[in-house]
């Protein structure tokens, strides 16, 4: 199952989606850190760190950060004591990986979530920050996550979910569809960066309900915890390989 229907206002057909996403993130990579600070009002790093703590990340674990982007979640893991040699960041976008820094404080690999280039049972902890909406298929992705986790290993997926209340939805839509893209454009004067942030809201708005995500995790053979939410917008999905 796809995480959301095709967004034909942005790309013509399903086959065009991977190319659209690659171009979008490669081009917008140099502005991503600034855009993220706008979206999170500067609280993004602390939130990621606390979410990793809540999921049980600790020093000594071997960690895979899928869709690492510019390394925001990965750097939070390093601050929690994960050794650079125990951390791998994976992302399909060369532009994003370049923006993560040279030299990177962790190993970076190009690849996609639904075809992970790692052996079975390679990691104690797998995390994905705000990118589940961009995978090709939920069932395939979660099956891959289970495959590369060691028995007892933990999966943490951070996502932004469409608020269930009418007023929460209106506030989120106004902020993420209008304010964030406009402020991003003011700060960058880059149409591609603005498009990246407009697309951000479109995928949130069109994403399948949280229960579908939980069901896909369980269907892949993961032991699933109840979803945790913050501010009615931020969702934390935690699972484990039995």
Secondary structure, DSSP 4 states (H G I P E B T S, - for coil): --SB---TTT-SSHHHHHHHHHHHHHHHHHHHHHHHHHHHTT-HHHHHHHHHHHTT--TT--EEEET-TTTHHHHHHHHTT--GGGEEEEES-HHHHHHT-SS-SSEEEE--TTS--S-TT-EEEEEEES-GGGSS-HHHHHHHHHHHEEEEEEEEEEEE---SSHHHHHHHHIIIIIIHHHHHHHHH--HHHHHHHHHHHHHHHHBPPHHHHHHHHHHTTEEEPPPEEETTTEEEEEEEE-
